[in-house]
Amino acid sequence: MVEIIGFAEGEARMSWPGLCAALEAGHSLPRAEVADSFLYRGDDTLLSRAAWIDGMGLAVKSATIFPGNAGRDLPAVNGGVSLYSDRDGTLDAIIDFHLVTKWKTAGDSLLAATRLARPDSRRILIVGAGNVAQSLHAAYSSAFPEAEFTVWNRSRAGAERLAAASPGVTIAEDLETAVRAADIVTSATMATEPLIRGAWLQPGQHVDLIGAFRPDMREADDAALQKARVFVDSRDTTLDHIGELKIPLAAGAIGRDTVLADYYDLPSGGFARQSDDEITLFKNGGGAHLDLMTSRYILDAWRTA
C-alpha cells in the first residue's frame, strides 16, 4: 500500500529526538549514493535529488522553483518526495516536500549541536528570520529547553515577525555583539559574502552554518574556519559544491584536512567536541541522503501511529 503523507498529518507524528536518532542510525548503514539533476525553462527550475542507501531504500525529492509564483500569490518552491522500497523498488510513500525539507534541514543541524555544542549552552543566536529560522527555534528548544533565544536579521521587520511567532525570542540590534555573547550561533541566510567573522568567536562556542547551498554563497569568513574545529554532515556534498568550503579551499585558506569528520564518523566517536573551550563549526549541506533518512523516519512514525 502506498502511503500519501501530507504536512500536518505527518508532522503530528514526529519529534526532534526521534528524527535525530533516525539520522544517527542511518549513518551506521553503508554510505549513500547521491545524484542531483536540473532542468530549466527560463527562470523556472526542476531540481531532482536522488539517494540510495543499501538497507534503507531509495528516495527522489523533486523541487519546482517558479520565481514568478510570487505575483500569483503562490509559493515559489513546491514539490514532493517519492520513497521506494530497498527490497523490491516498489513505491512506499509520497510525502509532502515541505514536511521533509523542514525537518531534514533543522534536524541536520540539531544532531550536530547535540554532539558539538556544550550541553550547558544557554544563549542561542539565530541569524536570519525566514522559515528555516522558525524551525531552528523549535528544534534547538527541544535539546536546550532552558536556552534563551535571540534573532538578528538584516531587516528588523523580519526579526520582529519571528519574535512575534516564537515566544521568548528577543531581537539583537548588532550582529557582532550578539555573536560574541552567544553559546550557539545558528545561521540560515541567503548571504553570498560572509556575515560571521572569526574575530568575533569566543572559546566554547558552537557555530552552525545552514544558508549557503550554491558555490557562490558563504556565511562565515576564512578566519572563522581557521579558528574552529570544522565538521560537516557529508564531505561528499559540501567540500566541492558549496561556497562555504569550496571558496576557501580553492584560495588555500584551508585544506581538506580542516574538515575533521562528517556524520559517517559518528559510530567511531570522531564527530564530537573534545573540550569545553574549543570552538566548533558545522556546515549543514543537507544532501539527498538526509532527505531519504528523514522520509523513512516520517513513514515509520506514520505507520507506528
N, C-alpha and C positions, 0 to 999 in steps of 0.2 A: 504494500500500500504506500503510495506517495503522499507524504505529508505536505500541506501548504501552511506555512507558518508566517503570520503577519506580525507587525511590530508590537502592538500592545499585548497580544496573547502570548507571544514568545517572551517578551521582557518580564511578564508577570511570574515566570517560572525560573528566572535566573538570579544569580548572586555573584558579587565580585569575588569572594573567596572561592566559590565553585569554579568560576572561569579561570582564576589563577592556577588552581590545582589541575585543571584540564590542560592549560598551556604547558605547565611543567611536565605533565605526563606525556604530552605529545612530543616533547623533545627527548624522551627516552627511546623513541622509535627511530628507525633509520632516517637519515637526513632527507628532507623533502626535495623533490624535483619541481621546479617552478618555471613558468614562462608567461610573458606578457605579450599582448598583441594590440595594435592600434589601427583603427580605420577612421578616415576623416572625410567630412563634407563641408568645405568652407570652415566656419568656426566651430562646427559640431564635431564631436568625437565619440567613438565607441571604443572603450578600453575593456579588454577581457584579460583577467588574471587567472591563471590555472595553476593548481598544485596537486601533487600526488604523493601521499605518504604511505609506504608499504605497511599494512596493518591497520590503517585508518580509513583510507578511501581517497576519493578524488573530489575536487570542487572547482567550479568555474564561476567566478564572480564577474559579472558584466555590468559596466557602468556607462550610462549615456550622459554626456556632458553637452548640454544645449544652452549656451550663454544667453541666447535670445529669449529664453523662457521667462526671464525676469520681467519683460514687457508684457507677458501674458499672465502674470501673477501665478506662475508655476515654478516649482523647484528647478534649479539649473541642473542638478545631478539626480539621476534616477537609476534604477537597475534592479538586479536580482541575483541570487546565488543558487546555483544548482549543485546539489550534493549527491554523490554517487557511491554505491557500494564498492568496497575493496574486493569483495568476494567474486561478484559476477558483473560489475559495471552497471547494474540497473540503477535507475533514479530513486534515491531515498527521500529527498525533500527539495522543495523550492522555498527559499527563505527570504524574507524582506531584506533588501540591500542595506537600508539604513540601520536596521537592527544589528546586522553583522558588523557593519563599519563602526558604529558607535561603541559596541562592546569590545571589539578587537582592538581599536585604537587606544582607548583608555585602559583596558586590561593589560595590554602590552607594557605600557608604562608602569602600571601598578605592580605587576610581577617584578619588574626591575627594582622598583623602590623598596619592595619588601626584602630584597637581598642587598641593596646597595645603600639605602638611606639609614641613618641612625634610628633605631627603634624609638628613641625618645624625642624624635623630631616633633616640634610643636608649632612652628611658624612656616606655613606653606604659601609661597607666592605663585600665582597663576599669571603668566604673561600672555596676553591675548584674551579676548572676551567673546569668541564665537561659540558655535555649538559644541566644539570639542572641549572648550573650557568648562562648560556645564557638566559634561561627562566626567572630566577630570576631578571636579569638585566632589561629585558623587563617589567616584572610585577611591580617591585618596581618603575621603571621610570614613570609608569602611575599614581601612587599615590603620588610620591615625585619628581615632574618634575624638581625641582631646585637642586636636590641632586647631589653630586659628588661621583663617584664610584671608589673603589679600589679593586683589587683582590690579594689574596695571595694563592699560590699553592705550594705543595711540589716540584713539577717540575716547574722550571721557564719557560720552553718551553711551558707548558700548559697554564700558565698565559699569556704568550706572544700571544698565539693563541686566547685566549678570548679577550684580549685587542685589537688585530687587528680586530676582528669581531664585537666589541662593541665600537663604537666611544666614546671617553671621559673617558674610563676606564684606570686608571693608575695601575702600579704594585707595591705592597708592598714588601719590602725586608725582613722585620722582622715581624712575626706574633704578638708578644706581643705588639710592638709599634703600629701596625695597629689596634689591638683590643682596646687598651687604647684610641686611637684617634677617634674611630667611634661612631656615634649615634645609628646606627643599625649594628648588626653583623649577617649575614645570612650564614649558613654553610651547605654545601652539599658535604660531603666527604665519603669515604669508611673506615673511621677510626674505629679501634677496641679499641684503647686506647685514652683517652681524649686529645684533642688538645687545647681546650679553658679553661683557668684557671680562677677560681673565683677571684683570687688575682688581675687579670688584669681589672676586670669590674669596671666601673665608674658610679656614680649616673646619672640617667636619660636614661641609655642605654636600648635598646631592643635587645634581643638575640633570634635568630630564628634557631632552630636545625632541619635539614631535613635528613641528611645522614643515621643515624642509623636505620636499619629496622629489624635486627636479634637480638636474645638475647645476643650475644657476642659483640655488637657494641655500641660504645659511642663516642660522640664528645666533651662533657664538663665534667669537674670533679665534685666531690661532693661539693666542695666549691662554685661553680657557682650555683648549685641548692639550696644550703643553703642560699646564699646571695640574690637571686632573688625571686620575686613573680612568681610562676610557673603555667603555663596554658598548656593545650593540646587540640588537636582537638576532641579527644574522649577518655575518660577514658577506655572504653571497649577494645580499640585496642592498647593502649600504655602501661598501667601500668604493666601488667603481661606478656607482649610479647616482648618488645623492651628493649635492654640493657640500654639505656639512663636512664630509670627509674627503670627497673627490678633489675639491679645490685645494685644500692644504696639502694633500698627498702629492698632487701634481707640482705644487710650488716647493716641495721639500720641507715644509714647515713641520710635518710629522712623517713617520714611517708607518708601514703596515703593521709593524710590531707594537705601535702605540695602542692599537686595539688589543686589549688583554684577553677578552673572552666574549663569546656570544652564548645564546641560550643552550646550544648543544654542549656547552661546558658545565651546565647545571649538575648533571649526575656526578661529575668528578669533583665538584666543590670549587671549581675555578671561577665561577661567577659569584663573587662575594666581596663585601667590604672587609678590609684587613685590620683597620684601626679606627678609633673614634675621630682622629684629627685629619684623616686624609680627605681629599675632595674626590668624589666620584662623579662621572659624567656618562650618561646613557643616551645613545641615539636610537630612537624609535623609528625603524624603517617600515614596519607594517607590511611585510611581504604576503604573498598569496597563501603561503603555508600557514600563516596565522589566521587568515580567513577560513581555511579548511578546519583548523583546530577549533576555532570559535563556532563554526557552523555545526560541527559534530557535537560540541558541548550543548548547543541550543537544541539540537534534535534529541539528544539523550535526556536533557532536562524535560523536554516536551513529552517524551514517551513515558518517562518516570511519573510525571504528574498525571 
